[in-house]
Amino acid sequence: MGVEYAGIKINSAKTTLASGSESKVLSFSWRLITGDDEVVDYVVVLTLSSIIEPKHSPKYWTLVEGVMPDYKERQQKLKILLERLKSESWL
């Protein structure tokens, strides 16, 4: 995606699976690894996209779709993962 970032952190966050900061540090909850590769890739694209376009505006979603045309299907898989993690008290 051509996004420069300062580093990657793995944490134990329960409220979010990933985030990007103004300092361009990408943070991912270790819980993300319980998802399949399509979900992990989707979350990485979302996080990198948030560095380029911090607000989830139409421009943000256009950026996501340009990288990942099937993002809506992956979005559904992420929802299923989040529901499973909540039902298993991981979130």
N, CA, C and O atoms as a GROMACS GRO file, in nm:
protein
  364
    1MET      N    1   0.082  -0.120   0.000
    1MET     CA    2   0.000   0.000   0.000
    1MET      C    3   0.086   0.126   0.000
    1MET      O    4   0.034   0.236  -0.017
    2GLY      N    5   0.216   0.110   0.019
    2GLY     CA    6   0.304   0.225   0.020
    2GLY      C    7   0.294   0.310   0.146
    2GLY      O    8   0.334   0.426   0.145
    3VAL      N    9   0.243   0.253   0.253
    3VAL     CA   10   0.226   0.326   0.378
    3VAL      C   11   0.352   0.307   0.463
    3VAL      O   12   0.397   0.195   0.486
    4GLU      N   13   0.406   0.417   0.509
    4GLU     CA   14   0.520   0.409   0.600
    4GLU      C   15   0.467   0.404   0.742
    4GLU      O   16   0.376   0.479   0.779
    5TYR      N   17   0.526   0.317   0.822
    5TYR     CA   18   0.487   0.308   0.962
    5TYR      C   19   0.612   0.298   1.047
    5TYR      O   20   0.718   0.256   1.000
    6ALA      N   21   0.599   0.336   1.172
    6ALA     CA   22   0.715   0.344   1.261
    6ALA      C   23   0.743   0.213   1.333
    6ALA      O   24   0.856   0.188   1.375
    7GLY      N   25   0.643   0.130   1.346
    7GLY     CA   26   0.662   0.004   1.416
    7GLY      C   27   0.533  -0.073   1.431
    7GLY      O   28   0.425  -0.024   1.399
    8ILE      N   29   0.547  -0.194   1.480
    8ILE     CA   30   0.433  -0.281   1.504
    8ILE      C   31   0.440  -0.330   1.647
    8ILE      O   32   0.547  -0.371   1.695
    9LYS      N   33   0.328  -0.326   1.715
    9LYS     CA   34   0.319  -0.376   1.852
    9LYS      C   35   0.211  -0.483   1.858
    9LYS      O   36   0.107  -0.472   1.792
   10ILE      N   37   0.236  -0.584   1.937
   10ILE     CA   38   0.136  -0.686   1.966
   10ILE      C   39   0.096  -0.665   2.111
   10ILE      O   40   0.182  -0.656   2.200
   11ASN      N   41  -0.034  -0.658   2.135
   11ASN     CA   42  -0.081  -0.631   2.271
   11ASN      C   43  -0.191  -0.730   2.310
   11ASN      O   44  -0.221  -0.823   2.234
   12SER      N   45  -0.248  -0.710   2.424
   12SER     CA   46  -0.354  -0.800   2.472
   12SER      C   47  -0.488  -0.726   2.480
   12SER      O   48  -0.573  -0.760   2.562
   13ALA      N   49  -0.505  -0.626   2.395
   13ALA     CA   50  -0.628  -0.547   2.397
   13ALA      C   51  -0.750  -0.635   2.378
   13ALA      O   52  -0.751  -0.728   2.298
   14LYS      N   53  -0.854  -0.603   2.453
   14LYS     CA   54  -0.980  -0.674   2.441
   14LYS      C   55  -1.087  -0.591   2.371
   14LYS      O   56  -1.188  -0.645   2.327
   15THR      N   57  -1.065  -0.462   2.360
   15THR     CA   58  -1.169  -0.375   2.303
   15THR      C   59  -1.154  -0.354   2.154
   15THR      O   60  -1.250  -0.318   2.086
   16THR      N   61  -1.036  -0.376   2.100
   16THR     CA   62  -1.014  -0.360   1.957
   16THR      C   63  -0.905  -0.457   1.912
   16THR      O   64  -0.812  -0.487   1.987
   17LEU      N   65  -0.918  -0.507   1.791
   17LEU     CA   66  -0.818  -0.600   1.741
   17LEU      C   67  -0.698  -0.531   1.680
   17LEU      O   68  -0.592  -0.591   1.666
   18ALA      N   69  -0.715  -0.404   1.642
   18ALA     CA   70  -0.604  -0.331   1.579
   18ALA      C   71  -0.628  -0.182   1.587
   18ALA      O   72  -0.741  -0.135   1.599
   19SER      N   73  -0.518  -0.108   1.580
   19SER     CA   74  -0.528   0.037   1.573
   19SER      C   75  -0.398   0.094   1.516
   19SER      O   76  -0.292   0.033   1.524
   20GLY      N   77  -0.412   0.212   1.459
   20GLY     CA   78  -0.296   0.286   1.412
   20GLY      C   79  -0.295   0.418   1.486
   20GLY      O   80  -0.401   0.473   1.517
   21SER      N   81  -0.178   0.468   1.516
   21SER     CA   82  -0.169   0.592   1.592
   21SER      C   83  -0.111   0.704   1.507
   21SER      O   84  -0.060   0.680   1.397
   22GLU      N   85  -0.120   0.825   1.559
   22GLU     CA   86  -0.062   0.940   1.489
   22GLU      C   87   0.088   0.922   1.472
   22GLU      O   88   0.147   0.976   1.378
   23SER      N   89   0.150   0.848   1.562
   23SER     CA   90   0.294   0.823   1.553
   23SER      C   91   0.326   0.711   1.453
   23SER      O   92   0.441   0.670   1.438
   24LYS      N   93   0.222   0.664   1.386
   24LYS     CA   94   0.234   0.561   1.283
   24LYS      C   95   0.282   0.426   1.337
   24LYS      O   96   0.349   0.350   1.267
   25VAL      N   97   0.247   0.399   1.462
   25VAL     CA   98   0.273   0.268   1.520
   25VAL      C   99   0.147   0.185   1.505
   25VAL      O  100   0.038   0.228   1.545
   26LEU      N  101   0.160   0.068   1.448
   26LEU     CA  102   0.047  -0.023   1.428
   26LEU      C  103   0.040  -0.118   1.546
   26LEU      O  104   0.139  -0.182   1.581
   27SER      N  105  -0.076  -0.128   1.607
   27SER     CA  106  -0.094  -0.216   1.722
   27SER      C  107  -0.200  -0.320   1.689
   27SER      O  108  -0.307  -0.289   1.638
   28PHE      N  109  -0.167  -0.445   1.719
   28PHE     CA  110  -0.258  -0.556   1.693
   28PHE      C  111  -0.273  -0.640   1.818
   28PHE      O  112  -0.174  -0.673   1.884
   29SER      N  113  -0.396  -0.675   1.850
   29SER     CA  114  -0.421  -0.765   1.961
   29SER      C  115  -0.380  -0.906   1.918
   29SER      O  116  -0.403  -0.946   1.804
   30TRP      N  117  -0.321  -0.980   2.009
   30TRP     CA  118  -0.283  -1.118   1.976
   30TRP      C  119  -0.406  -1.201   1.941
   30TRP      O  120  -0.394  -1.305   1.876
   31ARG      N  121  -0.524  -1.156   1.983
   31ARG     CA  122  -0.647  -1.230   1.955
   31ARG      C  123  -0.679  -1.236   1.805
   31ARG      O  124  -0.752  -1.323   1.759
   32LEU      N  125  -0.624  -1.141   1.730
   32LEU     CA  126  -0.648  -1.138   1.586
   32LEU      C  127  -0.601  -1.267   1.519
   32LEU      O  128  -0.659  -1.309   1.419
   33ILE      N  129  -0.499  -1.329   1.572
   33ILE     CA  130  -0.443  -1.449   1.510
   33ILE      C  131  -0.543  -1.565   1.511
   33ILE      O  132  -0.522  -1.665   1.442
   34THR      N  133  -0.651  -1.553   1.589
   34THR     CA  134  -0.752  -1.660   1.590
   34THR      C  135  -0.839  -1.655   1.465
   34THR      O  136  -0.917  -1.747   1.439
   35GLY      N  137  -0.827  -1.548   1.388
   35GLY     CA  138  -0.901  -1.538   1.261
   35GLY      C  139  -0.823  -1.602   1.148
   35GLY      O  140  -0.703  -1.628   1.161
   36ASP      N  141  -0.890  -1.628   1.038
   36ASP     CA  142  -0.820  -1.685   0.923
   36ASP      C  143  -0.742  -1.575   0.850
   36ASP      O  144  -0.754  -1.457   0.882
   37ASP      N  145  -0.662  -1.615   0.752
   37ASP     CA  146  -0.575  -1.521   0.680
   37ASP      C  147  -0.653  -1.407   0.615
   37ASP      O  148  -0.605  -1.294   0.612
   38GLU      N  149  -0.772  -1.436   0.564
   38GLU     CA  150  -0.851  -1.331   0.500
   38GLU      C  151  -0.890  -1.222   0.600
   38GLU      O  152  -0.890  -1.104   0.567
   39VAL      N  153  -0.924  -1.261   0.721
   39VAL     CA  154  -0.961  -1.165   0.825
   39VAL      C  155  -0.838  -1.087   0.869
   39VAL      O  156  -0.844  -0.964   0.884
   40VAL      N  157  -0.728  -1.155   0.890
   40VAL     CA  158  -0.605  -1.087   0.933
   40VAL      C  159  -0.563  -0.985   0.827
   40VAL      O  160  -0.532  -0.871   0.860
   41ASP      N  161  -0.562  -1.026   0.700
   41ASP     CA  162  -0.526  -0.933   0.592
   41ASP      C  163  -0.620  -0.813   0.588
   41ASP      O  164  -0.576  -0.700   0.568
   42TYR      N  165  -0.749  -0.838   0.606
   42TYR     CA  166  -0.848  -0.730   0.606
   42TYR      C  167  -0.819  -0.630   0.717
   42TYR      O  168  -0.822  -0.509   0.694
   43VAL      N  169  -0.791  -0.678   0.836
   43VAL     CA  170  -0.764  -0.589   0.949
   43VAL      C  171  -0.635  -0.511   0.926
   43VAL      O  172  -0.627  -0.393   0.962
   44VAL      N  173  -0.536  -0.573   0.867
   44VAL     CA  174  -0.411  -0.502   0.836
   44VAL      C  175  -0.438  -0.391   0.735
   44VAL      O  176  -0.390  -0.279   0.751
   45VAL      N  177  -0.516  -0.421   0.631
   45VAL     CA  178  -0.550  -0.318   0.531
   45VAL      C  179  -0.628  -0.204   0.596
   45VAL      O  180  -0.601  -0.088   0.566
   46LEU      N  181  -0.723  -0.235   0.682
   46LEU     CA  182  -0.798  -0.130   0.753
   46LEU      C  183  -0.705  -0.041   0.834
   46LEU      O  184  -0.718   0.081   0.834
   47THR      N  185  -0.612  -0.104   0.902
   47THR     CA  186  -0.521  -0.029   0.989
   47THR      C  187  -0.428   0.059   0.908
   47THR      O  188  -0.405   0.175   0.943
   48LEU      N  189  -0.372   0.006   0.800
   48LEU     CA  190  -0.286   0.086   0.713
   48LEU      C  191  -0.365   0.199   0.648
   48LEU      O  192  -0.315   0.311   0.635
   49SER      N  193  -0.487   0.171   0.608
   49SER     CA  194  -0.572   0.272   0.546
   49SER      C  195  -0.602   0.386   0.642
   49SER      O  196  -0.616   0.501   0.601
   50SER      N  197  -0.612   0.354   0.771
   50SER     CA  198  -0.642   0.458   0.870
   50SER      C  199  -0.526   0.556   0.888
   50SER      O  200  -0.546   0.667   0.937
   51ILE      N  201  -0.407   0.514   0.850
   51ILE     CA  202  -0.293   0.607   0.854
   51ILE      C  203  -0.306   0.709   0.742
   51ILE      O  204  -0.276   0.827   0.760
   52ILE      N  205  -0.351   0.664   0.626
   52ILE     CA  206  -0.369   0.753   0.512
   52ILE      C  207  -0.492   0.841   0.530
   52ILE      O  208  -0.487   0.962   0.504
   53GLU      N  209  -0.601   0.780   0.573
   53GLU     CA  210  -0.730   0.850   0.588
   53GLU      C  211  -0.786   0.815   0.726
   53GLU      O  212  -0.857   0.715   0.740
   54PRO      N  213  -0.756   0.897   0.829
   54PRO     CA  214  -0.793   0.862   0.966
   54PRO      C  215  -0.943   0.844   0.991
   54PRO      O  216  -0.981   0.762   1.075
   55LYS      N  217  -1.027   0.918   0.922
   55LYS     CA  218  -1.171   0.905   0.943
   55LYS      C  219  -1.227   0.801   0.847
   55LYS      O  220  -1.181   0.788   0.734
   56HIS      N  221  -1.325   0.727   0.892
   56HIS     CA  222  -1.385   0.624   0.808
   56HIS      C  223  -1.486   0.687   0.713
   56HIS      O  224  -1.605   0.656   0.716
   57SER      N  225  -1.436   0.775   0.632
   57SER     CA  226  -1.516   0.849   0.534
   57SER      C  227  -1.530   0.765   0.407
   57SER      O  228  -1.467   0.660   0.395
   58PRO      N  229  -1.609   0.811   0.311
   58PRO     CA  230  -1.616   0.742   0.182
   58PRO      C  231  -1.477   0.728   0.117
   58PRO      O  232  -1.450   0.627   0.052
   59LYS      N  233  -1.391   0.826   0.136
   59LYS     CA  234  -1.254   0.819   0.081
   59LYS      C  235  -1.179   0.701   0.142
   59LYS      O  236  -1.106   0.630   0.072
   60TYR      N  237  -1.197   0.680   0.272
   60TYR     CA  238  -1.133   0.567   0.341
   60TYR      C  239  -1.179   0.434   0.280
   60TYR      O  240  -1.096   0.349   0.248
   61TRP      N  241  -1.310   0.418   0.264
   61TRP     CA  242  -1.364   0.293   0.212
   61TRP      C  243  -1.327   0.272   0.066
   61TRP      O  244  -1.311   0.158   0.022
   62THR      N  245  -1.313   0.380  -0.010
   62THR     CA  246  -1.266   0.369  -0.149
   62THR      C  247  -1.122   0.318  -0.151
   62THR      O  248  -1.086   0.236  -0.235
   63LEU      N  249  -1.041   0.367  -0.059
   63LEU     CA  250  -0.903   0.321  -0.046
   63LEU      C  251  -0.900   0.172  -0.012
   63LEU      O  252  -0.826   0.096  -0.074
   64VAL      N  253  -0.979   0.131   0.086
   64VAL     CA  254  -0.985  -0.010   0.125
   64VAL      C  255  -1.027  -0.095   0.007
   64VAL      O  256  -0.965  -0.198  -0.021
   65GLU      N  257  -1.132  -0.054  -0.063
   65GLU     CA  258  -1.182  -0.131  -0.176
   65GLU      C  259  -1.079  -0.139  -0.289
   65GLU      O  260  -1.072  -0.240  -0.359
   66GLY      N  261  -1.000  -0.034  -0.308
   66GLY     CA  262  -0.897  -0.036  -0.411
   66GLY      C  263  -0.790  -0.140  -0.386
   66GLY      O  264  -0.732  -0.195  -0.479
   67VAL      N  265  -0.764  -0.167  -0.260
   67VAL     CA  266  -0.664  -0.267  -0.222
   67VAL      C  267  -0.727  -0.405  -0.212
   67VAL      O  268  -0.664  -0.506  -0.244
   68MET      N  269  -0.852  -0.408  -0.167
   68MET     CA  270  -0.918  -0.534  -0.135
   68MET      C  271  -1.062  -0.529  -0.186
   68MET      O  272  -1.154  -0.498  -0.109
   69PRO      N  273  -1.084  -0.558  -0.314
   69PRO     CA  274  -1.219  -0.547  -0.372
   69PRO      C  275  -1.326  -0.630  -0.302
   69PRO      O  276  -1.444  -0.597  -0.307
   70ASP      N  277  -1.286  -0.737  -0.236
   70ASP     CA  278  -1.383  -0.823  -0.167
   70ASP      C  279  -1.395  -0.789  -0.017
   70ASP      O  280  -1.429  -0.875   0.064
   71TYR      N  281  -1.366  -0.663   0.017
   71TYR     CA  282  -1.362  -0.625   0.159
   71TYR      C  283  -1.495  -0.648   0.230
   71TYR      O  284  -1.496  -0.675   0.350
   72LYS      N  285  -1.607  -0.639   0.160
   72LYS     CA  286  -1.737  -0.658   0.228
   72LYS      C  287  -1.754  -0.802   0.276
   72LYS      O  288  -1.810  -0.825   0.383
   73GLU      N  289  -1.706  -0.897   0.199
   73GLU     CA  290  -1.712  -1.036   0.242
   73GLU      C  291  -1.621  -1.058   0.362
   73GLU      O  292  -1.656  -1.130   0.456
   74ARG      N  293  -1.503  -0.996   0.357
   74ARG     CA  294  -1.410  -1.009   0.468
   74ARG      C  295  -1.464  -0.939   0.593
   74ARG      O  296  -1.440  -0.983   0.706
   75GLN      N  297  -1.535  -0.831   0.572
   75GLN     CA  298  -1.596  -0.758   0.684
   75GLN      C  299  -1.695  -0.851   0.757
   75GLN      O  300  -1.701  -0.850   0.880
   76GLN      N  301  -1.770  -0.928   0.682
   76GLN     CA  302  -1.863  -1.023   0.743
   76GLN      C  303  -1.789  -1.131   0.821
   76GLN      O  304  -1.832  -1.170   0.930
   77LYS      N  305  -1.677  -1.179   0.766
   77LYS     CA  306  -1.597  -1.280   0.837
   77LYS      C  307  -1.541  -1.222   0.967
   77LYS      O  308  -1.531  -1.293   1.067
   78LEU      N  309  -1.503  -1.095   0.964
   78LEU     CA  310  -1.454  -1.031   1.086
   78LEU      C  311  -1.566  -1.023   1.190
   78LEU      O  312  -1.542  -1.049   1.308
   79LYS      N  313  -1.687  -0.989   1.148
   79LYS     CA  314  -1.799  -0.984   1.240
   79LYS      C  315  -1.823  -1.120   1.305
   79LYS      O  316  -1.850  -1.128   1.425
   80ILE      N  317  -1.812  -1.226   1.227
   80ILE     CA  318  -1.829  -1.362   1.281
   80ILE      C  319  -1.720  -1.392   1.382
   80ILE      O  320  -1.747  -1.449   1.488
   81LEU      N  321  -1.596  -1.354   1.351
   81LEU     CA  322  -1.486  -1.376   1.445
   81LEU      C  323  -1.510  -1.300   1.575
   81LEU      O  324  -1.493  -1.355   1.683
   82LEU      N  325  -1.551  -1.174   1.564
   82LEU     CA  326  -1.577  -1.094   1.685
   82LEU      C  327  -1.689  -1.155   1.769
   82LEU      O  328  -1.680  -1.158   1.892
   83GLU      N  329  -1.794  -1.203   1.704
   83GLU     CA  330  -1.903  -1.268   1.777
   83GLU      C  331  -1.853  -1.392   1.850
   83GLU      O  332  -1.890  -1.417   1.965
   84ARG      N  333  -1.769  -1.470   1.782
   84ARG     CA  334  -1.714  -1.591   1.845
   84ARG      C  335  -1.626  -1.555   1.964
   84ARG      O  336  -1.636  -1.616   2.070
   85LEU      N  337  -1.540  -1.458   1.947
   85LEU     CA  338  -1.452  -1.417   2.057
   85LEU      C  339  -1.532  -1.367   2.176
   85LEU      O  340  -1.498  -1.394   2.291
   86LYS      N  341  -1.640  -1.293   2.149
   86LYS     CA  342  -1.725  -1.245   2.259
   86LYS      C  343  -1.796  -1.361   2.328
   86LYS      O  344  -1.804  -1.364   2.451
   87SER      N  345  -1.847  -1.455   2.250
   87SER     CA  346  -1.920  -1.567   2.309
   87SER      C  347  -1.829  -1.656   2.392
   87SER      O  348  -1.874  -1.723   2.484
   88GLU      N  349  -1.699  -1.655   2.358
   88GLU     CA  350  -1.602  -1.735   2.433
   88GLU      C  351  -1.532  -1.652   2.542
   88GLU      O  352  -1.434  -1.696   2.603
   89SER      N  353  -1.585  -1.533   2.565
   89SER     CA  354  -1.532  -1.440   2.668
   89SER      C  355  -1.388  -1.401   2.645
   89SER      O  356  -1.313  -1.379   2.740
   90TRP      N  357  -1.347  -1.392   2.520
   90TRP     CA  358  -1.213  -1.345   2.486
   90TRP      C  359  -1.213  -1.195   2.467
   90TRP      O  360  -1.108  -1.131   2.475
   91LEU      N  361  -1.330  -1.138   2.441
   91LEU     CA  362  -1.342  -0.993   2.426
   91LEU      C  363  -1.440  -0.942   2.529
   91LEU      O  364  -1.467  -0.822   2.536
   0.00000   0.00000   0.00000
